[in-house]
Amino acid sequence: MKLKVTASLALVATLAAGVVMATAGGSTAPAGEAPAMQARLATRAGLVAVATAGPALVAVGDFGTVVRSVDGGQTWTQARSVPVSGLLTAVSFADARTGWAVGHGGVILATTDGGDTWQIQHEAEGRPVLLGVHFSDAEHGYVVGAYGTALRTTDGGKTWAPMAVGQGRDADLHLNHVFPGAEGALFAAGESGAAFASQDGGEHWTRLDTGVTGSLWSGLQRRDGRLLLLGMSGRVLESNDGGKHWKALDTGTSQALTGGVEGADGELVLVGTGGAVVTSKDGQLVTRIREDRQNLAAVAAVSEGGKALVLLAQNGVLRETAAK
């Protein structure tokens, strides 16, 4: 079957454009797959996702790159062993040592040492592009991806079973992100304005009426319970009732928004293409455009006597600090 070119996969590829790695690594690779190379400039590869692993940050991206920081993103070290060299698109940790990453070729990688070494835990049938992963604890995990691919595990990844997220015409929609809500709820954001919710650990899903048709790239739940969906054309959708109803928030930008985080002080930070950084101020969203205009894929907030942000960009890790 000839794969069609889609906006979802094109956006991931654009965000992950990075430098060429130079020296060989020592990890065992699956048949037909080379391991990630060790590189002096690993932090300048295209990185597209970041997660907290206890006090550490772990970021993943192009060429199988995995980098780790234990000082709030000031310095980074590359993982010693990653068995694939394709694009890794998402990462999730259940605790400081136990984590998972997913990416192209249907690979699900696992680590038990905080992201320093990784092993292939599972390869999804048909080797689809996987785009999102979330583990609620060390046993229960969820993976989503292209053409409606969705899997779940209840035993820490020893076995994976399909999830039927979209039904009928929705069954083949790309699922770009999976994230947790309140009281064990799960949410998935997808193409064509599609979003889905599950209240029973992924056993059953219902489509949410977002009122939009453009692709949704990401989402998060704020500490006060509000849900956000981020998407094309600077779109931010907000729900105050668990996803039953949505309203569009004005961001002042038409750049695609791809990731977000709520800081310890309650400040919201969203990032996107063209260097867009959206922050909340006095209940409103305000957009600024970074001078470098790099495409931004994800953001992590770091506390350190002021406010620090770690941004993942097409040319690697960026760090911003603003004194209080």
ChimeraX commands (.cxc) that place a marker at each C-alpha (Angstrom):
marker #1 position 0.00,0.00,0.00 radius 0.5
marker #1 position 1.43,3.38,-0.97 radius 0.5
marker #1 position 1.49,5.76,1.95 radius 0.5
marker #1 position 0.00,9.18,1.43 radius 0.5
marker #1 position 1.87,12.30,2.53 radius 0.5
marker #1 position -0.02,13.95,5.40 radius 0.5
marker #1 position 0.23,17.18,7.37 radius 0.5
marker #1 position 0.68,15.29,10.65 radius 0.5
marker #1 position 3.77,13.39,9.57 radius 0.5
marker #1 position 5.17,16.34,7.63 radius 0.5
marker #1 position 4.98,18.53,10.74 radius 0.5
marker #1 position 6.86,15.98,12.83 radius 0.5
marker #1 position 9.54,15.69,10.15 radius 0.5
marker #1 position 9.90,19.46,9.94 radius 0.5
marker #1 position 10.25,19.86,13.69 radius 0.5
marker #1 position 12.85,17.11,13.82 radius 0.5
marker #1 position 15.22,18.47,11.16 radius 0.5
marker #1 position 18.68,18.28,12.80 radius 0.5
marker #1 position 22.41,17.75,12.44 radius 0.5
marker #1 position 24.08,14.60,11.06 radius 0.5
marker #1 position 25.60,12.38,13.73 radius 0.5
marker #1 position 29.24,11.48,13.34 radius 0.5
marker #1 position 30.46,8.44,15.31 radius 0.5
marker #1 position 29.10,4.93,15.78 radius 0.5
marker #1 position 27.44,3.74,18.97 radius 0.5
marker #1 position 27.61,0.30,20.53 radius 0.5
marker #1 position 23.96,-0.72,20.94 radius 0.5
marker #1 position 22.44,-3.84,19.44 radius 0.5
marker #1 position 20.00,-2.95,16.66 radius 0.5
marker #1 position 17.05,-4.92,15.26 radius 0.5
marker #1 position 17.33,-6.47,11.82 radius 0.5
marker #1 position 17.73,-3.76,9.19 radius 0.5
marker #1 position 18.08,-0.99,11.79 radius 0.5
marker #1 position 21.27,0.78,12.87 radius 0.5
marker #1 position 21.70,1.95,16.45 radius 0.5
marker #1 position 21.87,5.65,17.28 radius 0.5
marker #1 position 25.33,7.14,16.92 radius 0.5
marker #1 position 27.21,8.98,19.63 radius 0.5
marker #1 position 27.71,12.62,18.71 radius 0.5
marker #1 position 29.50,15.58,20.23 radius 0.5
marker #1 position 26.63,17.83,19.16 radius 0.5
marker #1 position 23.76,15.54,20.17 radius 0.5
marker #1 position 21.89,18.44,21.79 radius 0.5
marker #1 position 21.72,20.13,18.39 radius 0.5
marker #1 position 19.82,17.31,16.75 radius 0.5
marker #1 position 16.15,17.90,16.00 radius 0.5
marker #1 position 14.47,17.12,19.33 radius 0.5
marker #1 position 10.70,16.84,19.48 radius 0.5
marker #1 position 9.61,15.57,22.92 radius 0.5
marker #1 position 10.68,15.88,26.56 radius 0.5
marker #1 position 9.60,14.26,29.82 radius 0.5
marker #1 position 10.58,14.47,33.47 radius 0.5
marker #1 position 12.26,11.43,35.00 radius 0.5
marker #1 position 12.28,12.30,38.68 radius 0.5
marker #1 position 14.51,15.39,38.93 radius 0.5
marker #1 position 15.92,14.82,35.43 radius 0.5
marker #1 position 14.78,15.85,31.96 radius 0.5
marker #1 position 14.91,13.38,29.07 radius 0.5
marker #1 position 14.47,14.57,25.47 radius 0.5
marker #1 position 14.17,12.50,22.29 radius 0.5
marker #1 position 14.27,13.22,18.59 radius 0.5
marker #1 position 15.84,12.57,15.21 radius 0.5
marker #1 position 18.50,9.92,14.50 radius 0.5
marker #1 position 17.44,8.02,17.64 radius 0.5
marker #1 position 18.85,10.82,19.75 radius 0.5
marker #1 position 18.14,10.71,23.50 radius 0.5
marker #1 position 19.71,13.31,25.79 radius 0.5
marker #1 position 19.40,13.74,29.55 radius 0.5
marker #1 position 19.87,16.68,31.93 radius 0.5
marker #1 position 20.06,16.62,35.73 radius 0.5
marker #1 position 20.61,20.39,36.18 radius 0.5
marker #1 position 17.48,21.92,34.73 radius 0.5
marker #1 position 18.63,21.82,31.13 radius 0.5
marker #1 position 21.93,23.67,31.59 radius 0.5
marker #1 position 24.01,20.65,30.55 radius 0.5
marker #1 position 23.06,17.47,28.75 radius 0.5
marker #1 position 24.52,14.01,28.21 radius 0.5
marker #1 position 23.62,11.63,25.42 radius 0.5
marker #1 position 22.19,8.21,26.22 radius 0.5
marker #1 position 24.87,5.54,26.04 radius 0.5
marker #1 position 22.79,3.05,24.12 radius 0.5
marker #1 position 19.74,3.45,21.85 radius 0.5
marker #1 position 19.06,0.55,19.45 radius 0.5
marker #1 position 17.44,2.61,16.66 radius 0.5
marker #1 position 18.50,5.59,14.55 radius 0.5
marker #1 position 15.11,6.68,13.27 radius 0.5
marker #1 position 13.00,9.57,14.55 radius 0.5
marker #1 position 11.77,9.19,18.13 radius 0.5
marker #1 position 8.61,11.25,18.54 radius 0.5
marker #1 position 7.44,10.92,22.17 radius 0.5
marker #1 position 8.66,9.90,25.62 radius 0.5
marker #1 position 7.03,9.17,28.99 radius 0.5
marker #1 position 8.36,8.19,32.42 radius 0.5
marker #1 position 6.46,6.42,35.20 radius 0.5
marker #1 position 9.17,7.25,37.74 radius 0.5
marker #1 position 12.76,8.42,37.84 radius 0.5
marker #1 position 14.13,5.25,36.23 radius 0.5
marker #1 position 11.32,3.59,34.26 radius 0.5
marker #1 position 10.41,5.12,30.90 radius 0.5
marker #1 position 9.31,4.52,27.33 radius 0.5
marker #1 position 9.87,6.21,23.97 radius 0.5
marker #1 position 8.17,5.65,20.62 radius 0.5
marker #1 position 8.84,6.63,17.03 radius 0.5
marker #1 position 9.09,5.66,13.40 radius 0.5
marker #1 position 9.02,2.01,12.42 radius 0.5
marker #1 position 6.49,1.17,15.12 radius 0.5
marker #1 position 9.18,0.90,17.79 radius 0.5
marker #1 position 8.46,1.09,21.50 radius 0.5
marker #1 position 11.66,1.49,23.51 radius 0.5
marker #1 position 12.01,1.02,27.26 radius 0.5
marker #1 position 14.56,2.09,29.86 radius 0.5
marker #1 position 15.05,1.10,33.48 radius 0.5
marker #1 position 17.96,3.41,34.29 radius 0.5
marker #1 position 16.47,6.86,33.79 radius 0.5
marker #1 position 17.11,7.04,30.05 radius 0.5
marker #1 position 20.80,6.17,29.84 radius 0.5
marker #1 position 20.29,2.85,28.03 radius 0.5
marker #1 position 17.29,1.67,26.02 radius 0.5
marker #1 position 15.99,-1.59,24.60 radius 0.5
marker #1 position 13.33,-2.39,22.02 radius 0.5
marker #1 position 10.34,-3.65,23.97 radius 0.5
marker #1 position 7.86,-4.00,21.12 radius 0.5
marker #1 position 7.46,-3.37,17.39 radius 0.5
marker #1 position 3.89,-2.55,16.34 radius 0.5
marker #1 position 2.47,-4.67,13.54 radius 0.5
marker #1 position 2.97,-3.02,10.16 radius 0.5
marker #1 position 5.67,-0.74,11.65 radius 0.5
marker #1 position 3.48,2.41,11.68 radius 0.5
marker #1 position 4.72,5.82,12.76 radius 0.5
marker #1 position 4.01,6.16,16.47 radius 0.5
marker #1 position 3.40,9.71,17.66 radius 0.5
marker #1 position 2.39,9.67,21.34 radius 0.5
marker #1 position 3.01,7.69,24.53 radius 0.5
marker #1 position 1.74,8.06,28.09 radius 0.5
marker #1 position 2.26,5.82,31.12 radius 0.5
marker #1 position 0.07,6.51,34.13 radius 0.5
marker #1 position 2.23,4.19,36.25 radius 0.5
marker #1 position 4.84,1.50,35.69 radius 0.5
marker #1 position 2.21,-1.00,34.48 radius 0.5
marker #1 position -0.38,0.98,32.50 radius 0.5
marker #1 position 0.67,2.62,29.24 radius 0.5
marker #1 position -0.88,3.96,26.05 radius 0.5
marker #1 position 0.57,4.56,22.58 radius 0.5
marker #1 position -1.02,6.30,19.58 radius 0.5
marker #1 position 0.11,7.02,16.04 radius 0.5
marker #1 position -0.57,7.29,12.34 radius 0.5
marker #1 position -3.66,5.85,10.64 radius 0.5
marker #1 position -5.49,5.27,13.92 radius 0.5
marker #1 position -2.80,3.13,15.49 radius 0.5
marker #1 position -3.43,2.77,19.23 radius 0.5
marker #1 position -2.08,0.25,21.73 radius 0.5
marker #1 position -2.21,-0.24,25.48 radius 0.5
marker #1 position -0.45,-2.36,28.07 radius 0.5
marker #1 position -1.39,-3.34,31.60 radius 0.5
marker #1 position 1.85,-5.19,32.42 radius 0.5
marker #1 position 4.56,-2.60,31.88 radius 0.5
marker #1 position 4.91,-3.34,28.18 radius 0.5
marker #1 position 5.42,-7.09,28.32 radius 0.5
marker #1 position 2.33,-7.37,26.13 radius 0.5
marker #1 position 0.48,-4.77,24.05 radius 0.5
marker #1 position -3.12,-4.92,22.84 radius 0.5
marker #1 position -4.87,-2.76,20.20 radius 0.5
marker #1 position -7.19,0.05,21.29 radius 0.5
marker #1 position -10.11,1.08,19.06 radius 0.5
marker #1 position -10.04,4.85,19.55 radius 0.5
marker #1 position -11.86,6.10,16.45 radius 0.5
marker #1 position -14.90,4.34,15.04 radius 0.5
marker #1 position -16.12,4.11,11.45 radius 0.5
marker #1 position -14.66,6.94,9.33 radius 0.5
marker #1 position -12.58,8.04,12.33 radius 0.5
marker #1 position -10.74,4.73,12.56 radius 0.5
marker #1 position -7.91,5.80,10.21 radius 0.5
marker #1 position -7.34,9.29,11.56 radius 0.5
marker #1 position -3.82,10.09,12.72 radius 0.5
marker #1 position -3.64,10.27,16.51 radius 0.5
marker #1 position -0.95,12.81,17.37 radius 0.5
marker #1 position -0.90,12.86,21.16 radius 0.5
marker #1 position -2.28,11.03,24.20 radius 0.5
marker #1 position -2.40,12.68,27.62 radius 0.5
marker #1 position -4.02,12.22,31.05 radius 0.5
marker #1 position -6.97,14.03,32.56 radius 0.5
marker #1 position -8.60,14.02,35.98 radius 0.5
marker #1 position -9.58,10.83,37.83 radius 0.5
marker #1 position -7.84,8.49,35.40 radius 0.5
marker #1 position -9.34,9.95,32.22 radius 0.5
marker #1 position -7.37,9.76,28.97 radius 0.5
marker #1 position -7.51,12.09,25.99 radius 0.5
marker #1 position -6.20,11.77,22.44 radius 0.5
marker #1 position -5.70,14.63,19.96 radius 0.5
marker #1 position -5.75,13.92,16.24 radius 0.5
marker #1 position -6.09,15.21,12.72 radius 0.5
marker #1 position -9.19,16.89,11.25 radius 0.5
marker #1 position -10.16,18.41,14.60 radius 0.5
marker #1 position -10.66,14.99,16.15 radius 0.5
marker #1 position -10.26,14.45,19.88 radius 0.5
marker #1 position -11.28,11.43,21.92 radius 0.5
marker #1 position -11.76,10.61,25.60 radius 0.5
marker #1 position -11.69,7.40,27.64 radius 0.5
marker #1 position -12.88,7.01,31.21 radius 0.5
marker #1 position -11.95,3.34,31.64 radius 0.5
marker #1 position -8.23,3.04,30.92 radius 0.5
marker #1 position -8.54,2.93,27.15 radius 0.5
marker #1 position -11.14,0.16,26.95 radius 0.5
marker #1 position -13.73,2.46,25.37 radius 0.5
marker #1 position -13.35,5.85,23.67 radius 0.5
marker #1 position -15.82,8.54,22.63 radius 0.5
marker #1 position -15.27,11.32,20.12 radius 0.5
marker #1 position -15.44,14.85,21.52 radius 0.5
marker #1 position -17.18,17.67,19.68 radius 0.5
marker #1 position -14.37,20.21,19.33 radius 0.5
marker #1 position -16.14,22.28,16.68 radius 0.5
marker #1 position -12.99,22.55,14.52 radius 0.5
marker #1 position -11.62,20.73,11.48 radius 0.5
marker #1 position -7.89,21.55,11.57 radius 0.5
marker #1 position -5.40,19.09,13.02 radius 0.5
marker #1 position -4.82,19.05,16.77 radius 0.5
marker #1 position -1.20,18.37,17.70 radius 0.5
marker #1 position -1.18,18.23,21.48 radius 0.5
marker #1 position -3.07,18.75,24.71 radius 0.5
marker #1 position -2.76,19.03,28.46 radius 0.5
marker #1 position -4.81,19.34,31.61 radius 0.5
marker #1 position -4.14,22.31,33.90 radius 0.5
marker #1 position -4.05,21.93,37.66 radius 0.5
marker #1 position -7.42,23.65,38.03 radius 0.5
marker #1 position -9.00,20.99,35.80 radius 0.5
marker #1 position -9.23,22.93,32.56 radius 0.5
marker #1 position -8.36,20.95,29.43 radius 0.5
marker #1 position -6.48,22.45,26.51 radius 0.5
marker #1 position -6.08,21.23,22.93 radius 0.5
marker #1 position -3.44,22.83,20.69 radius 0.5
marker #1 position -3.45,22.83,16.93 radius 0.5
marker #1 position -3.10,24.45,13.55 radius 0.5
marker #1 position -3.32,28.18,12.94 radius 0.5
marker #1 position -2.54,29.12,16.55 radius 0.5
marker #1 position -5.60,27.29,17.79 radius 0.5
marker #1 position -6.10,26.72,21.51 radius 0.5
marker #1 position -9.33,25.07,22.63 radius 0.5
marker #1 position -10.35,25.08,26.29 radius 0.5
marker #1 position -12.88,22.94,28.15 radius 0.5
marker #1 position -14.09,23.45,31.71 radius 0.5
marker #1 position -16.26,20.33,31.83 radius 0.5
marker #1 position -14.01,17.42,30.97 radius 0.5
marker #1 position -14.25,17.84,27.21 radius 0.5
marker #1 position -18.01,18.06,26.75 radius 0.5
marker #1 position -17.83,21.65,25.51 radius 0.5
marker #1 position -14.98,23.67,24.02 radius 0.5
marker #1 position -14.26,27.31,23.37 radius 0.5
marker #1 position -11.50,28.85,21.26 radius 0.5
marker #1 position -9.00,31.12,22.99 radius 0.5
marker #1 position -7.38,34.04,21.19 radius 0.5
marker #1 position -3.62,33.57,20.89 radius 0.5
marker #1 position -2.81,36.32,18.40 radius 0.5
marker #1 position -0.83,33.97,16.18 radius 0.5
marker #1 position -1.48,31.77,13.18 radius 0.5
marker #1 position 1.53,29.54,13.85 radius 0.5
marker #1 position 0.78,25.89,14.60 radius 0.5
marker #1 position 1.04,25.19,18.33 radius 0.5
marker #1 position 2.66,21.86,19.12 radius 0.5
marker #1 position 3.37,21.59,22.85 radius 0.5
marker #1 position 2.71,23.18,26.20 radius 0.5
marker #1 position 3.34,23.10,29.92 radius 0.5
marker #1 position 1.98,24.71,33.06 radius 0.5
marker #1 position 4.73,25.95,35.37 radius 0.5
marker #1 position 4.85,25.66,39.14 radius 0.5
marker #1 position 3.56,29.24,39.38 radius 0.5
marker #1 position 0.55,28.40,37.24 radius 0.5
marker #1 position 1.88,30.21,34.19 radius 0.5
marker #1 position 0.99,28.52,30.92 radius 0.5
marker #1 position 3.62,28.27,28.18 radius 0.5
marker #1 position 2.76,27.00,24.70 radius 0.5
marker #1 position 5.19,26.68,21.77 radius 0.5
marker #1 position 4.92,26.19,18.04 radius 0.5
marker #1 position 6.28,26.75,14.60 radius 0.5
marker #1 position 8.06,29.91,13.51 radius 0.5
marker #1 position 9.43,30.57,16.99 radius 0.5
marker #1 position 6.01,31.14,18.56 radius 0.5
marker #1 position 5.92,31.20,22.38 radius 0.5
marker #1 position 2.50,31.80,23.96 radius 0.5
marker #1 position 2.22,32.67,27.66 radius 0.5
marker #1 position -0.68,33.43,29.96 radius 0.5
marker #1 position -0.89,36.87,31.55 radius 0.5
marker #1 position -3.79,38.23,33.59 radius 0.5
marker #1 position -6.03,35.53,32.19 radius 0.5
marker #1 position -5.12,36.27,28.58 radius 0.5
marker #1 position -2.78,34.54,26.13 radius 0.5
marker #1 position 0.07,36.63,24.74 radius 0.5
marker #1 position 2.30,35.53,21.85 radius 0.5
marker #1 position 5.87,36.52,21.15 radius 0.5
marker #1 position 8.03,35.33,18.27 radius 0.5
marker #1 position 11.61,34.37,19.00 radius 0.5
marker #1 position 14.18,36.19,16.88 radius 0.5
marker #1 position 15.60,32.92,15.55 radius 0.5
marker #1 position 12.11,31.81,14.42 radius 0.5
marker #1 position 13.02,28.17,14.93 radius 0.5
marker #1 position 10.21,25.66,14.85 radius 0.5
marker #1 position 9.53,24.60,18.44 radius 0.5
marker #1 position 8.13,21.17,19.25 radius 0.5
marker #1 position 7.95,20.97,23.04 radius 0.5
marker #1 position 8.67,22.84,26.26 radius 0.5
marker #1 position 9.54,22.00,29.86 radius 0.5
marker #1 position 9.42,24.38,32.82 radius 0.5
marker #1 position 12.29,24.46,35.31 radius 0.5
marker #1 position 12.34,26.23,38.68 radius 0.5
marker #1 position 15.59,27.82,39.80 radius 0.5
marker #1 position 15.31,31.06,41.71 radius 0.5
marker #1 position 13.61,32.55,38.70 radius 0.5
marker #1 position 11.78,31.00,35.79 radius 0.5
marker #1 position 13.52,28.83,33.24 radius 0.5
marker #1 position 12.20,27.16,30.11 radius 0.5
marker #1 position 13.75,24.34,28.12 radius 0.5
marker #1 position 12.59,24.53,24.51 radius 0.5
marker #1 position 13.04,21.76,21.96 radius 0.5
marker #1 position 13.67,23.16,18.51 radius 0.5
marker #1 position 14.61,22.08,15.02 radius 0.5
marker #1 position 18.26,22.78,15.89 radius 0.5
marker #1 position 18.19,21.18,19.31 radius 0.5
marker #1 position 17.85,22.35,22.90 radius 0.5
marker #1 position 17.23,26.02,23.71 radius 0.5
marker #1 position 17.07,27.46,27.20 radius 0.5
marker #1 position 15.47,30.68,28.38 radius 0.5
marker #1 position 15.81,32.20,31.83 radius 0.5
marker #1 position 13.99,35.21,33.19 radius 0.5
marker #1 position 14.76,36.60,36.65 radius 0.5
marker #1 position 11.83,37.22,38.99 radius 0.5
marker link #1:1,2 radius 0.2
marker link #1:2,3 radius 0.2
marker link #1:3,4 radius 0.2
marker link #1:4,5 radius 0.2
marker link #1:5,6 radius 0.2
marker link #1:6,7 radius 0.2
marker link #1:7,8 radius 0.2
marker link #1:8,9 radius 0.2
marker link #1:9,10 radius 0.2
marker link #1:10,11 radius 0.2
marker link #1:11,12 radius 0.2
marker link #1:12,13 radius 0.2
marker link #1:13,14 radius 0.2
marker link #1:14,15 radius 0.2
marker link #1:15,16 radius 0.2
marker link #1:16,17 radius 0.2
marker link #1:17,18 radius 0.2
marker link #1:18,19 radius 0.2
marker link #1:19,20 radius 0.2
marker link #1:20,21 radius 0.2
marker link #1:21,22 radius 0.2
marker link #1:22,23 radius 0.2
marker link #1:23,24 radius 0.2
marker link #1:24,25 radius 0.2
marker link #1:25,26 radius 0.2
marker link #1:26,27 radius 0.2
marker link #1:27,28 radius 0.2
marker link #1:28,29 radius 0.2
marker link #1:29,30 radius 0.2
marker link #1:30,31 radius 0.2
marker link #1:31,32 radius 0.2
marker link #1:32,33 radius 0.2
marker link #1:33,34 radius 0.2
marker link #1:34,35 radius 0.2
marker link #1:35,36 radius 0.2
marker link #1:36,37 radius 0.2
marker link #1:37,38 radius 0.2
marker link #1:38,39 radius 0.2
marker link #1:39,40 radius 0.2
marker link #1:40,41 radius 0.2
marker link #1:41,42 radius 0.2
marker link #1:42,43 radius 0.2
marker link #1:43,44 radius 0.2
marker link #1:44,45 radius 0.2
marker link #1:45,46 radius 0.2
marker link #1:46,47 radius 0.2
marker link #1:47,48 radius 0.2
marker link #1:48,49 radius 0.2
marker link #1:49,50 radius 0.2
marker link #1:50,51 radius 0.2
marker link #1:51,52 radius 0.2
marker link #1:52,53 radius 0.2
marker link #1:53,54 radius 0.2
marker link #1:54,55 radius 0.2
marker link #1:55,56 radius 0.2
marker link #1:56,57 radius 0.2
marker link #1:57,58 radius 0.2
marker link #1:58,59 radius 0.2
marker link #1:59,60 radius 0.2
marker link #1:60,61 radius 0.2
marker link #1:61,62 radius 0.2
marker link #1:62,63 radius 0.2
marker link #1:63,64 radius 0.2
marker link #1:64,65 radius 0.2
marker link #1:65,66 radius 0.2
marker link #1:66,67 radius 0.2
marker link #1:67,68 radius 0.2
marker link #1:68,69 radius 0.2
marker link #1:69,70 radius 0.2
marker link #1:70,71 radius 0.2
marker link #1:71,72 radius 0.2
marker link #1:72,73 radius 0.2
marker link #1:73,74 radius 0.2
marker link #1:74,75 radius 0.2
marker link #1:75,76 radius 0.2
marker link #1:76,77 radius 0.2
marker link #1:77,78 radius 0.2
marker link #1:78,79 radius 0.2
marker link #1:79,80 radius 0.2
marker link #1:80,81 radius 0.2
marker link #1:81,82 radius 0.2
marker link #1:82,83 radius 0.2
marker link #1:83,84 radius 0.2
marker link #1:84,85 radius 0.2
marker link #1:85,86 radius 0.2
marker link #1:86,87 radius 0.2
marker link #1:87,88 radius 0.2
marker link #1:88,89 radius 0.2
marker link #1:89,90 radius 0.2
marker link #1:90,91 radius 0.2
marker link #1:91,92 radius 0.2
marker link #1:92,93 radius 0.2
marker link #1:93,94 radius 0.2
marker link #1:94,95 radius 0.2
marker link #1:95,96 radius 0.2
marker link #1:96,97 radius 0.2
marker link #1:97,98 radius 0.2
marker link #1:98,99 radius 0.2
marker link #1:99,100 radius 0.2
marker link #1:100,101 radius 0.2
marker link #1:101,102 radius 0.2
marker link #1:102,103 radius 0.2
marker link #1:103,104 radius 0.2
marker link #1:104,105 radius 0.2
marker link #1:105,106 radius 0.2
marker link #1:106,107 radius 0.2
marker link #1:107,108 radius 0.2
marker link #1:108,109 radius 0.2
marker link #1:109,110 radius 0.2
marker link #1:110,111 radius 0.2
marker link #1:111,112 radius 0.2
marker link #1:112,113 radius 0.2
marker link #1:113,114 radius 0.2
marker link #1:114,115 radius 0.2
marker link #1:115,116 radius 0.2
marker link #1:116,117 radius 0.2
marker link #1:117,118 radius 0.2
marker link #1:118,119 radius 0.2
marker link #1:119,120 radius 0.2
marker link #1:120,121 radius 0.2
marker link #1:121,122 radius 0.2
marker link #1:122,123 radius 0.2
marker link #1:123,124 radius 0.2
marker link #1:124,125 radius 0.2
marker link #1:125,126 radius 0.2
marker link #1:126,127 radius 0.2
marker link #1:127,128 radius 0.2
marker link #1:128,129 radius 0.2
marker link #1:129,130 radius 0.2
marker link #1:130,131 radius 0.2
marker link #1:131,132 radius 0.2
marker link #1:132,133 radius 0.2
marker link #1:133,134 radius 0.2
marker link #1:134,135 radius 0.2
marker link #1:135,136 radius 0.2
marker link #1:136,137 radius 0.2
marker link #1:137,138 radius 0.2
marker link #1:138,139 radius 0.2
marker link #1:139,140 radius 0.2
marker link #1:140,141 radius 0.2
marker link #1:141,142 radius 0.2
marker link #1:142,143 radius 0.2
marker link #1:143,144 radius 0.2
marker link #1:144,145 radius 0.2
marker link #1:145,146 radius 0.2
marker link #1:146,147 radius 0.2
marker link #1:147,148 radius 0.2
marker link #1:148,149 radius 0.2
marker link #1:149,150 radius 0.2
marker link #1:150,151 radius 0.2
marker link #1:151,152 radius 0.2
marker link #1:152,153 radius 0.2
marker link #1:153,154 radius 0.2
marker link #1:154,155 radius 0.2
marker link #1:155,156 radius 0.2
marker link #1:156,157 radius 0.2
marker link #1:157,158 radius 0.2
marker link #1:158,159 radius 0.2
marker link #1:159,160 radius 0.2
marker link #1:160,161 radius 0.2
marker link #1:161,162 radius 0.2
marker link #1:162,163 radius 0.2
marker link #1:163,164 radius 0.2
marker link #1:164,165 radius 0.2
marker link #1:165,166 radius 0.2
marker link #1:166,167 radius 0.2
marker link #1:167,168 radius 0.2
marker link #1:168,169 radius 0.2
marker link #1:169,170 radius 0.2
marker link #1:170,171 radius 0.2
marker link #1:171,172 radius 0.2
marker link #1:172,173 radius 0.2
marker link #1:173,174 radius 0.2
marker link #1:174,175 radius 0.2
marker link #1:175,176 radius 0.2
marker link #1:176,177 radius 0.2
marker link #1:177,178 radius 0.2
marker link #1:178,179 radius 0.2
marker link #1:179,180 radius 0.2
marker link #1:180,181 radius 0.2
marker link #1:181,182 radius 0.2
marker link #1:182,183 radius 0.2
marker link #1:183,184 radius 0.2
marker link #1:184,185 radius 0.2
marker link #1:185,186 radius 0.2
marker link #1:186,187 radius 0.2
marker link #1:187,188 radius 0.2
marker link #1:188,189 radius 0.2
marker link #1:189,190 radius 0.2
marker link #1:190,191 radius 0.2
marker link #1:191,192 radius 0.2
marker link #1:192,193 radius 0.2
marker link #1:193,194 radius 0.2
marker link #1:194,195 radius 0.2
marker link #1:195,196 radius 0.2
marker link #1:196,197 radius 0.2
marker link #1:197,198 radius 0.2
marker link #1:198,199 radius 0.2
marker link #1:199,200 radius 0.2
marker link #1:200,201 radius 0.2
marker link #1:201,202 radius 0.2
marker link #1:202,203 radius 0.2
marker link #1:203,204 radius 0.2
marker link #1:204,205 radius 0.2
marker link #1:205,206 radius 0.2
marker link #1:206,207 radius 0.2
marker link #1:207,208 radius 0.2
marker link #1:208,209 radius 0.2
marker link #1:209,210 radius 0.2
marker link #1:210,211 radius 0.2
marker link #1:211,212 radius 0.2
marker link #1:212,213 radius 0.2
marker link #1:213,214 radius 0.2
marker link #1:214,215 radius 0.2
marker link #1:215,216 radius 0.2
marker link #1:216,217 radius 0.2
marker link #1:217,218 radius 0.2
marker link #1:218,219 radius 0.2
marker link #1:219,220 radius 0.2
marker link #1:220,221 radius 0.2
marker link #1:221,222 radius 0.2
marker link #1:222,223 radius 0.2
marker link #1:223,224 radius 0.2
marker link #1:224,225 radius 0.2
marker link #1:225,226 radius 0.2
marker link #1:226,227 radius 0.2
marker link #1:227,228 radius 0.2
marker link #1:228,229 radius 0.2
marker link #1:229,230 radius 0.2
marker link #1:230,231 radius 0.2
marker link #1:231,232 radius 0.2
marker link #1:232,233 radius 0.2
marker link #1:233,234 radius 0.2
marker link #1:234,235 radius 0.2
marker link #1:235,236 radius 0.2
marker link #1:236,237 radius 0.2
marker link #1:237,238 radius 0.2
marker link #1:238,239 radius 0.2
marker link #1:239,240 radius 0.2
marker link #1:240,241 radius 0.2
marker link #1:241,242 radius 0.2
marker link #1:242,243 radius 0.2
marker link #1:243,244 radius 0.2
marker link #1:244,245 radius 0.2
marker link #1:245,246 radius 0.2
marker link #1:246,247 radius 0.2
marker link #1:247,248 radius 0.2
marker link #1:248,249 radius 0.2
marker link #1:249,250 radius 0.2
marker link #1:250,251 radius 0.2
marker link #1:251,252 radius 0.2
marker link #1:252,253 radius 0.2
marker link #1:253,254 radius 0.2
marker link #1:254,255 radius 0.2
marker link #1:255,256 radius 0.2
marker link #1:256,257 radius 0.2
marker link #1:257,258 radius 0.2
marker link #1:258,259 radius 0.2
marker link #1:259,260 radius 0.2
marker link #1:260,261 radius 0.2
marker link #1:261,262 radius 0.2
marker link #1:262,263 radius 0.2
marker link #1:263,264 radius 0.2
marker link #1:264,265 radius 0.2
marker link #1:265,266 radius 0.2
marker link #1:266,267 radius 0.2
marker link #1:267,268 radius 0.2
marker link #1:268,269 radius 0.2
marker link #1:269,270 radius 0.2
marker link #1:270,271 radius 0.2
marker link #1:271,272 radius 0.2
marker link #1:272,273 radius 0.2
marker link #1:273,274 radius 0.2
marker link #1:274,275 radius 0.2
marker link #1:275,276 radius 0.2
marker link #1:276,277 radius 0.2
marker link #1:277,278 radius 0.2
marker link #1:278,279 radius 0.2
marker link #1:279,280 radius 0.2
marker link #1:280,281 radius 0.2
marker link #1:281,282 radius 0.2
marker link #1:282,283 radius 0.2
marker link #1:283,284 radius 0.2
marker link #1:284,285 radius 0.2
marker link #1:285,286 radius 0.2
marker link #1:286,287 radius 0.2
marker link #1:287,288 radius 0.2
marker link #1:288,289 radius 0.2
marker link #1:289,290 radius 0.2
marker link #1:290,291 radius 0.2
marker link #1:291,292 radius 0.2
marker link #1:292,293 radius 0.2
marker link #1:293,294 radius 0.2
marker link #1:294,295 radius 0.2
marker link #1:295,296 radius 0.2
marker link #1:296,297 radius 0.2
marker link #1:297,298 radius 0.2
marker link #1:298,299 radius 0.2
marker link #1:299,300 radius 0.2
marker link #1:300,301 radius 0.2
marker link #1:301,302 radius 0.2
marker link #1:302,303 radius 0.2
marker link #1:303,304 radius 0.2
marker link #1:304,305 radius 0.2
marker link #1:305,306 radius 0.2
marker link #1:306,307 radius 0.2
marker link #1:307,308 radius 0.2
marker link #1:308,309 radius 0.2
marker link #1:309,310 radius 0.2
marker link #1:310,311 radius 0.2
marker link #1:311,312 radius 0.2
marker link #1:312,313 radius 0.2
marker link #1:313,314 radius 0.2
marker link #1:314,315 radius 0.2
marker link #1:315,316 radius 0.2
marker link #1:316,317 radius 0.2
marker link #1:317,318 radius 0.2
marker link #1:318,319 radius 0.2
marker link #1:319,320 radius 0.2
marker link #1:320,321 radius 0.2
marker link #1:321,322 radius 0.2
marker link #1:322,323 radius 0.2
marker link #1:323,324 radius 0.2
view
